[in-house]
Amino acid sequence: MEPGKTLSQLRKGVLEYCVLSLLRDGPRYGTELLGALADTGALATSQGTVYPLLSRLRREALVTTDWSESQNGPPRRYYTLTEEGHAALADFAGVWADFTDAVDRLITPDMTSDRRRQ
């Protein structure tokens, strides 16, 4: 698998939860979410990915939306995490550490050989 495709597949698997994480501390609008994802480097993505994701999260009742007037242009749609969204994020966070630890043990040669010696 080519490196760009690997990153794309990893991003696709966690993007939903990264967006939920960005909403944990309060409402944000789409462009703001795109900027925060871009700031991470590895999670940079396009409007064509984020806006359909936000629509799906809304349909699944993980986020709600509210329109708010903007001082710099047209009104903005703000996304807010629901109780269900908080629960989904907590569930993901609960499995993420174990998941990444398991993957690290398998792909890191030193960790794999250390485990075999034990």
Helices and strands as residue ranges (DSSP letters): H 3-23, E 28-29, H 30-40, H 47-59, E 63-70, E 73-81, H 83-107, H 109-117
